Amino acid sequence: MYRPPKGVPPPQLEGRRTGRPRGSKNFAKSWRAVLWAFEHRFEDTAVIPSGEAALWWYFAHYFPDELEQFLEEHGKL
């Protein structure tokens, strides 16, 4: 069985796209934390799902207008 060197596609995949381009990133997890924090910004007894969400919740709780503006600028609201 032919195994090409690392970083070289096998001949049958030559010229075909086989997934996400190298170096591209998925920020869905981070946006999920931001949106959770924005939705629960006025709840003092909310169960915070992660450390990242806790940081965004603190920001959303004390600066709701700024976070709303940030989310609108990035097309998340």
NORVENPE-V292089 format. One record per residue. N is the residue number from 0. RES is the residue in one small letter. OMEGA is omega in whole degrees, 0 to 359 (NA if undefined). Layout:
n->[N	N]
res->[RES	RES]
omega->[OMEGA	OMEGA]
This chain:
n->[0	1	2	3	4	5	6	7	8	9	10	11	12	13	14	15	16	17	18	19	20	21	22	23	24	25	26	27	28	29	30	31	32	33	34	35	36	37	38	39	40	41	42	43	44	45	46	47	48	49	50	51	52	53	54	55	56	57	58	59	60	61	62	63	64	65	66	67	68	69	70	71	72	73	74	75	76]
res->[m	y	r	p	p	k	g	v	p	p	p	q	l	e	g	r	r	t	g	r	p	r	g	s	k	n	f	a	k	s	w	r	a	v	l	w	a	f	e	h	r	f	e	d	t	a	v	i	p	s	g	e	a	a	l	w	w	y	f	a	h	y	f	p	d	e	l	e	q	f	l	e	e	h	g	k	l]
omega->[180	177	182	177	181	179	180	181	176	185	182	179	182	178	179	178	185	178	180	179	179	178	179	185	178	183	184	181	180	179	179	179	180	181	176	181	180	180	184	188	182	179	180	183	181	176	186	187	183	178	178	178	179	179	179	178	178	179	182	182	184	180	185	182	180	179	178	178	178	181	177	179	181	174	181	177	NA]
